[in-house]
Amino acid sequence: MKKILVYFVFLSLTTGMVFAGGGKEPPSGTGTEAETKIETPEFITVVDDRGMEVKIRKNVSAIATFPLPHPHIIAAIDGGVDRIIGASSMSVSAAKISVFGKMYPELYNVETGYLKGLSLNVEELARIQPDVFFTDKVLEGMENLESTGIPVVYMGLKKETIPYANGETEVFSPKTTMEDWVNITSEVLGKNESKAVEIAQVWENTEEEILTVISNIPIDERPRVLILFKTKGMLIAGDGTFGHYWIARTGGINAAEELKGEHCAMIKAGNFEDIMKWNPDIIYLSNFEDTMPEDLYRNTIDGQDWSSINAIKNKKVYRIPLGIYRWYPPSLDGPLMLKWMAQKNYPDLFKYDMAAEITSYFKEFHFYELSNQEVEAILNPASSGNL
């Protein structure tokens, strides 16, 4: 908006000089009034994940978005967040407790009021006048968006079939979702897709590297793994979720695979007794809430007695790292999540120096030199509240 205002003032001043009699004569042959040339904005057409052709202003300067990981993807493609004028408050809160916020503190100032949970306030979105709005789901209130003329680009959640145990499994894939979002975003921003190609190749190479090691491990020798999306409410990474992808790709058996559903991130378990029945060997905690491993070790959660669970008895509860974004959903740090989790599942088989891996990756793909303290904060994220 600031750039638009400056241009308007400049145009008003220069136009005034031509017509107010204080400056140049009108061009010969045009009479007493000079013709004013009005430039028509250029547009591009993007096909989104609905298969819809979306007409968007070329070289957009104002982006509003809903998907929580999307700001860090935009930053990686565009070299910054200058074009982001609106994002989810959960994206901003994640930035404030991560290295991403140190890299781009200007993200703290973007508009968030047009979103509340899964509801879209169309009037608020129209007020900030974005050139484009990105979403990964149909939000409540979106039916009123067409009247504003704001182009909507839909980016879907992608599935893929991957190796699992003695066969295969279909999952919501952080990898293919990230690749798709990078490609669509690159097209809208008018950038090339080299970032998607480079990271996708590293991601694929990491998958193959880990698969080579785990493929010969007998099923009955693999750890039973549970990913708790939220302990309060018993939201679990069941069959087909992002969590199922991470478990399968790092050689575990999903202790909660009997939970079926169509949510990408979590499925609600019946009750705590389900977890006692599954008795996982390893538990991973997401950082979408404030639960820490010590809360399970010390039994501080009301109504839940974790003391008999193998993972608690063997001190194998881990909080998932928080890098450029949270590592559980689609993230450009996906290859790092694979290495970190494979090493936790099989510490005798994978000897990654994760501090060195993270430092090198950030330098190559995020163009950022991490301090030792920042690496430590990535690997051991603090309790951050319900985000």
Backbone torsions as a table, in degrees:
resi	resn	phi	psi	omega
1	MET	NA	-35.0	-178.9
2	LYS	-64.3	-43.7	-179.6
3	LYS	-63.2	-38.6	-179.6
4	ILE	-65.0	-41.1	-179.8
5	LEU	-63.8	-43.4	179.9
6	VAL	-61.5	-43.8	-179.5
7	TYR	-63.0	-39.4	-179.3
8	PHE	-64.9	-42.9	178.7
9	VAL	-62.6	-44.5	-179.9
10	PHE	-61.7	-42.8	-179.3
11	LEU	-64.5	-40.1	-179.9
12	SER	-63.9	-42.8	-179.1
13	LEU	-65.1	-47.3	-176.7
14	THR	-68.6	-36.4	177.5
15	THR	-65.4	-39.2	178.8
16	GLY	-62.8	-36.7	179.0
17	MET	-64.4	-34.3	-178.6
18	VAL	-74.2	-39.8	-170.9
19	PHE	-99.6	-12.4	-172.9
20	ALA	-90.7	2.5	175.9
21	GLY	82.0	4.9	-178.3
22	GLY	-101.5	9.1	-173.4
23	GLY	-139.9	-129.6	-169.5
24	LYS	-78.4	155.7	173.7
25	GLU	-73.1	151.3	174.6
26	PRO	-60.8	146.9	178.4
27	PRO	-58.1	141.8	-178.6
28	SER	-63.5	146.4	177.7
29	GLY	83.1	4.1	-178.2
30	THR	-114.3	5.8	-178.0
31	GLY	79.3	-154.7	-177.3
32	THR	-86.8	-10.0	-179.8
33	GLU	-122.5	131.0	177.1
34	ALA	-78.3	143.7	176.3
35	GLU	-73.8	135.9	178.6
36	THR	-100.7	124.2	-179.9
37	LYS	-90.4	121.7	178.9
38	ILE	-104.5	119.7	-179.8
39	GLU	-81.2	133.0	177.3
40	THR	-89.1	128.8	179.9
41	PRO	-59.5	144.6	175.7
42	GLU	-87.2	148.8	-179.8
43	PHE	-128.4	155.6	172.1
44	ILE	-123.1	161.4	176.4
45	THR	-116.5	125.3	-179.7
46	VAL	-115.8	134.3	174.9
47	VAL	-94.1	116.7	-176.5
48	ASP	-90.8	-172.4	-173.9
49	ASP	-77.2	-1.7	168.5
50	ARG	-87.5	-9.5	-172.4
51	GLY	84.6	10.0	-179.0
52	MET	-85.8	139.6	172.9
53	GLU	-85.8	118.2	-175.9
54	VAL	-112.3	122.0	179.8
55	LYS	-87.6	121.6	-174.3
56	ILE	-130.7	144.4	175.4
57	ARG	-59.5	133.8	177.1
58	LYS	-67.9	141.2	-178.7
59	ASN	59.0	56.1	179.3
60	VAL	-56.0	144.5	-180.0
61	SER	-117.4	-8.7	-176.4
62	ALA	-137.1	110.8	-176.6
63	ILE	-114.9	132.1	168.4
64	ALA	-116.0	142.0	-174.7
65	THR	-143.7	155.4	175.7
66	PHE	-108.7	-46.2	-173.3
67	PRO	-53.4	130.7	-172.0
68	LEU	-60.2	-40.4	179.8
69	PRO	-79.2	-6.1	-166.8
70	HIS	-64.4	-38.7	-179.1
71	PRO	-55.7	-39.3	-178.4
72	HIS	-72.7	-25.1	175.1
73	ILE	-71.7	-43.5	176.5
74	ILE	-59.5	-45.0	-178.7
75	ALA	-60.9	-41.5	-178.9
76	ALA	-66.0	-38.5	-179.2
77	ILE	-74.7	-41.7	-170.3
78	ASP	-95.4	-8.9	-177.9
79	GLY	77.9	16.4	179.8
80	GLY	166.2	-176.4	-177.0
81	VAL	-118.4	19.4	-175.6
82	ASP	-60.1	-29.8	-176.9
83	ARG	-86.8	-7.4	179.8
84	ILE	-84.9	119.4	177.1
85	ILE	-109.6	-11.6	179.7
86	GLY	-153.7	143.6	-179.8
87	ALA	-157.0	169.3	176.4
88	SER	-66.0	144.3	177.0
89	SER	-61.9	-27.0	178.2
90	MET	-71.3	-31.1	173.8
91	SER	-66.2	-42.1	-178.9
92	VAL	-68.8	-41.8	-179.6
93	SER	-65.3	-35.4	176.0
94	ALA	-64.6	-39.8	179.0
95	ALA	-62.6	-36.9	-176.3
96	LYS	-67.5	-22.1	-179.3
97	ILE	-111.1	15.0	-177.5
98	SER	-132.0	172.6	178.6
99	VAL	-67.5	-23.4	178.8
100	PHE	-58.9	-39.0	178.5
101	GLY	-65.9	-32.4	176.0
102	LYS	-70.8	-33.8	179.2
103	MET	-72.4	-38.1	-175.1
104	TYR	-137.2	70.0	-178.0
105	PRO	-64.5	-17.8	178.8
106	GLU	-64.3	-17.2	177.3
107	LEU	-64.3	-24.3	-179.6
108	TYR	-60.2	-23.3	-171.6
109	ASN	-98.1	2.7	-178.5
110	VAL	-74.0	160.5	179.1
111	GLU	-72.0	139.1	176.4
112	THR	-128.9	-8.3	-170.9
113	GLY	-69.9	-12.7	-179.7
114	TYR	-80.2	-6.1	179.3
115	LEU	-121.4	136.5	171.6
116	LYS	-140.6	103.7	-174.2
117	GLY	62.3	-122.2	179.0
118	LEU	-103.6	22.7	179.4
119	SER	-111.3	140.4	179.6
120	LEU	-110.8	125.0	173.6
121	ASN	-90.2	99.5	-173.0
122	VAL	-64.5	-37.5	-179.9
123	GLU	-62.4	-41.9	178.8
124	GLU	-66.7	-39.4	178.4
125	LEU	-64.4	-43.2	179.0
126	ALA	-63.8	-33.7	-178.9
127	ARG	-61.5	-37.0	-177.3
128	ILE	-85.9	-6.9	170.9
129	GLN	54.9	60.8	175.6
130	PRO	-74.9	152.9	173.4
131	ASP	-77.0	-22.7	-178.6
132	VAL	-158.5	149.2	176.3
133	PHE	-123.7	125.2	178.1
134	PHE	-99.9	140.9	173.4
135	THR	-147.2	157.9	175.9
136	ASP	-116.1	7.2	176.5
137	LYS	-158.3	163.8	176.7
138	VAL	-80.6	115.6	-177.9
139	LEU	-92.7	151.6	174.4
140	GLU	-61.7	127.3	-178.7
141	GLY	101.9	-12.4	-177.8
142	MET	-65.1	-20.6	179.7
143	GLU	-63.8	-18.3	179.6
144	ASN	-94.9	2.9	-173.1
145	LEU	-77.7	-29.0	-174.0
146	GLU	-59.5	-36.0	-176.7
147	SER	-66.0	-18.8	-178.9
148	THR	-81.5	-19.4	-177.1
149	GLY	80.5	4.3	179.5
150	ILE	-77.2	122.2	178.6
151	PRO	-66.5	138.4	179.7
152	VAL	-114.8	123.8	176.7
153	VAL	-109.2	118.9	-178.0
154	TYR	-96.2	126.4	177.2
155	MET	-115.3	116.1	-173.5
156	GLY	-82.4	170.5	174.5
157	LEU	-97.4	118.8	-169.9
158	LYS	-93.0	147.1	175.3
159	LYS	-110.4	157.1	171.0
160	GLU	-151.5	160.0	176.6
161	THR	-100.7	126.8	-174.3
162	ILE	-130.8	162.8	176.9
163	PRO	-64.9	142.0	177.3
164	TYR	-155.9	126.3	179.7
165	ALA	53.2	-122.6	-179.7
166	ASN	-95.6	7.8	-176.6
167	GLY	-146.8	-132.4	-179.3
168	GLU	-136.0	164.5	177.6
169	THR	-147.3	147.6	176.3
170	GLU	-97.4	132.6	-175.4
171	VAL	-137.5	155.3	160.6
172	PHE	-67.9	124.2	-170.4
173	SER	-105.2	118.3	173.1
174	PRO	-60.0	-33.8	-176.4
175	LYS	-68.7	-56.5	-177.3
176	THR	-69.4	-30.4	175.1
177	THR	-64.6	-45.9	179.0
178	MET	-61.1	-45.3	-179.9
179	GLU	-58.5	-44.9	-179.6
180	ASP	-63.0	-44.9	-178.6
181	TRP	-65.6	-37.4	177.4
182	VAL	-64.9	-42.7	-178.8
183	ASN	-63.7	-47.7	-179.8
184	ILE	-64.9	-44.8	-179.4
185	THR	-63.5	-40.0	178.0
186	SER	-59.4	-42.4	-179.2
187	GLU	-64.1	-44.3	179.9
188	VAL	-64.6	-39.6	-177.7
189	LEU	-79.3	-10.0	-177.9
190	GLY	74.5	31.5	-179.9
191	LYS	-111.9	158.8	176.6
192	ASN	-77.2	168.7	-172.8
193	GLU	-100.5	22.4	-176.4
194	SER	-61.5	-33.8	179.2
195	LYS	-61.9	-42.9	179.4
196	ALA	-63.8	-43.1	-177.6
197	VAL	-64.7	-45.4	-177.8
198	GLU	-64.0	-50.4	-177.1
199	ILE	-69.7	-37.7	178.1
200	ALA	-61.0	-37.5	179.7
201	GLN	-69.1	-42.1	177.2
202	VAL	-63.5	-41.3	179.7
203	TRP	-61.6	-48.5	-179.4
204	GLU	-62.7	-41.7	178.7
205	ASN	-62.1	-38.6	178.9
206	THR	-66.7	-41.9	176.0
207	GLU	-57.0	-46.6	-178.2
208	GLU	-66.3	-39.2	179.1
209	GLU	-59.8	-44.8	-179.6
210	ILE	-71.8	-42.1	-178.9
211	LEU	-60.0	-37.5	179.4
212	THR	-58.8	-36.4	-177.9
213	VAL	-80.0	-40.5	-171.4
214	ILE	-89.4	-15.0	-170.4
215	SER	-62.0	-26.2	-177.6
216	ASN	-97.8	5.3	179.8
217	ILE	-79.4	122.9	179.4
218	PRO	-57.5	146.6	-177.4
219	ILE	-56.8	-40.7	-176.7
220	ASP	-74.6	-3.6	176.3
221	GLU	-105.9	2.9	-179.9
222	ARG	-89.0	145.4	-179.0
223	PRO	-71.3	142.7	172.2
224	ARG	-86.0	118.5	-169.2
225	VAL	-114.3	138.1	176.3
226	LEU	-124.6	129.4	172.8
227	ILE	-107.9	116.5	177.8
228	LEU	-92.0	109.7	176.4
229	PHE	-71.1	-44.8	172.3
230	LYS	-147.5	127.1	179.3
231	THR	-72.3	-37.1	179.2
232	LYS	-82.1	108.1	-175.0
233	GLY	107.7	-6.4	176.2
234	MET	53.5	53.6	175.9
235	LEU	-93.4	118.1	-167.3
236	ILE	-122.2	148.9	173.2
237	ALA	-80.4	90.1	-178.8
238	GLY	-85.5	-164.0	-178.0
239	ASP	-59.2	133.3	174.0
240	GLY	85.9	-6.9	-177.8
241	THR	-80.3	173.8	171.8
242	PHE	-54.6	-40.8	-179.5
243	GLY	-61.8	-36.8	178.2
244	HIS	-63.5	-36.5	175.1
245	TYR	-59.5	-51.4	-176.4
246	TRP	-61.9	-40.8	179.9
247	ILE	-65.6	-47.3	-178.7
248	ALA	-62.5	-43.6	-175.5
249	ARG	-72.4	-15.5	179.9
250	THR	-113.2	18.2	169.1
251	GLY	83.3	15.2	178.6
252	GLY	-94.8	173.0	170.2
253	ILE	-111.8	125.2	-178.0
254	ASN	-70.4	110.2	-178.5
255	ALA	-61.2	-23.9	-177.3
256	ALA	-106.7	26.0	-175.1
257	GLU	-66.6	-15.2	176.9
258	GLU	-71.8	-16.8	177.1
259	LEU	-76.9	117.3	-178.8
260	LYS	-110.9	147.3	178.2
261	GLY	179.5	-178.6	-178.6
262	GLU	-120.7	24.0	176.5
263	HIS	-94.3	139.2	-176.0
264	CYS	-70.2	-29.1	-170.8
265	ALA	-105.5	-41.7	-173.4
266	MET	-156.7	160.9	176.2
267	ILE	-133.1	140.4	-177.8
268	LYS	-77.6	126.2	175.4
269	ALA	-76.5	160.3	-179.9
270	GLY	-65.0	-51.0	-179.9
271	ASN	-166.2	179.4	-177.3
272	PHE	-65.7	-25.4	179.5
273	GLU	-62.1	-27.4	176.7
274	ASP	-60.7	-43.1	-179.2
275	ILE	-66.5	-39.1	177.7
276	MET	-61.7	-38.1	178.5
277	LYS	-66.7	-42.0	-178.9
278	TRP	-69.9	-34.8	177.7
279	ASN	46.6	65.4	-176.2
280	PRO	-66.3	149.7	176.3
281	ASP	-81.6	-30.3	-179.3
282	ILE	-135.6	138.6	176.1
283	ILE	-124.0	132.7	174.1
284	TYR	-112.4	135.1	177.5
285	LEU	-104.9	130.3	175.2
286	SER	-72.8	167.8	174.4
287	ASN	-107.4	35.8	171.1
288	PHE	-92.6	4.8	174.2
289	GLU	-149.3	-178.6	-172.2
290	ASP	-97.7	5.9	-179.4
291	THR	-66.1	133.9	179.3
292	MET	-116.1	158.7	177.2
293	PRO	-51.6	-38.7	-178.6
294	GLU	-61.5	-29.2	178.5
295	ASP	-64.5	-35.0	177.6
296	LEU	-78.4	-41.0	179.3
297	TYR	-61.5	-37.8	-175.5
298	ARG	-94.5	-1.2	179.3
299	ASN	57.1	52.2	-176.9
300	THR	-95.6	-1.4	-178.1
301	ILE	-92.7	121.8	-176.6
302	ASP	-58.3	133.9	175.1
303	GLY	79.1	6.3	-179.3
304	GLN	-130.5	120.2	177.4
305	ASP	-109.5	103.2	-174.4
306	TRP	-90.6	-2.4	-167.0
307	SER	-61.3	-26.6	-176.5
308	SER	-91.8	-3.6	-177.5
309	ILE	-77.3	136.5	-178.1
310	ASN	-54.8	-43.6	-177.5
311	ALA	-61.1	-33.8	179.2
312	ILE	-76.0	-44.9	-179.3
313	LYS	-61.5	-32.5	-178.4
314	ASN	-100.2	9.9	178.0
315	LYS	54.1	51.6	179.1
316	LYS	-122.0	57.7	173.8
317	VAL	-117.1	126.3	-174.0
318	TYR	-130.5	139.4	175.1
319	ARG	-91.0	128.5	-177.0
320	ILE	-65.5	135.7	-177.7
321	PRO	-61.5	162.4	178.4
322	LEU	-127.9	101.5	-177.4
323	GLY	-101.7	-119.5	177.2
324	ILE	-64.1	-26.8	170.0
325	TYR	-155.4	179.4	175.3
326	ARG	-59.5	139.3	-175.1
327	TRP	-84.2	-8.7	-178.2
328	TYR	-76.0	-50.0	178.0
329	PRO	-79.7	-176.4	176.6
330	PRO	-55.3	130.3	-176.9
331	SER	-154.0	148.0	176.6
332	LEU	-67.7	-11.0	177.1
333	ASP	-91.0	14.1	-176.4
334	GLY	-50.6	-44.9	178.6
335	PRO	-59.9	-32.0	177.4
336	LEU	-69.6	-39.1	177.5
337	MET	-60.6	-41.8	179.5
338	LEU	-60.2	-46.5	-177.9
339	LYS	-67.0	-43.4	-179.1
340	TRP	-61.7	-45.3	-175.9
341	MET	-73.6	-37.4	176.7
342	ALA	-61.0	-38.2	-179.5
343	GLN	-70.9	-34.9	176.3
344	LYS	-68.6	-38.8	179.9
345	ASN	-69.7	-37.4	-175.6
346	TYR	-136.4	72.6	-176.5
347	PRO	-62.3	-22.2	179.1
348	ASP	-83.7	-16.3	-176.6
349	LEU	-102.7	-28.7	-178.0
350	PHE	-117.7	121.0	-174.9
351	LYS	-115.7	41.1	179.3
352	TYR	-64.4	139.7	167.7
353	ASP	-89.6	91.6	-170.4
354	MET	-64.2	-31.8	176.7
355	ALA	-62.3	-44.3	178.8
356	ALA	-68.2	-39.7	179.3
357	GLU	-61.6	-45.2	-179.2
358	ILE	-66.0	-44.9	-179.5
359	THR	-59.7	-46.0	-179.3
360	SER	-65.9	-42.2	-177.9
361	TYR	-64.7	-44.9	-179.8
362	PHE	-63.4	-37.9	179.7
363	LYS	-66.4	-40.6	-176.4
364	GLU	-78.0	-42.0	-171.4
365	PHE	-106.3	-24.2	178.2
366	HIS	-109.9	-3.1	177.8
367	PHE	53.6	44.7	-176.3
368	TYR	-137.7	131.5	178.2
369	GLU	-91.2	110.2	-179.5
370	LEU	-80.3	143.2	170.4
371	SER	-83.1	165.5	176.9
372	ASN	-60.5	-36.6	179.8
373	GLN	-67.1	-37.3	179.3
374	GLU	-69.0	-38.3	176.4
375	VAL	-62.9	-43.1	178.7
376	GLU	-61.3	-40.3	-179.5
377	ALA	-68.3	-32.8	175.7
378	ILE	-65.0	-47.4	-175.4
379	LEU	-74.0	-27.8	-177.7
380	ASN	-131.0	70.5	-176.7
381	PRO	-64.0	140.5	-179.7
382	ALA	-73.4	163.2	173.7
383	SER	-60.9	130.5	-169.5
384	SER	-124.6	6.1	179.6
385	GLY	82.2	176.4	179.2
386	ASN	-79.2	104.2	-175.2
387	LEU	-104.1	NA	NA
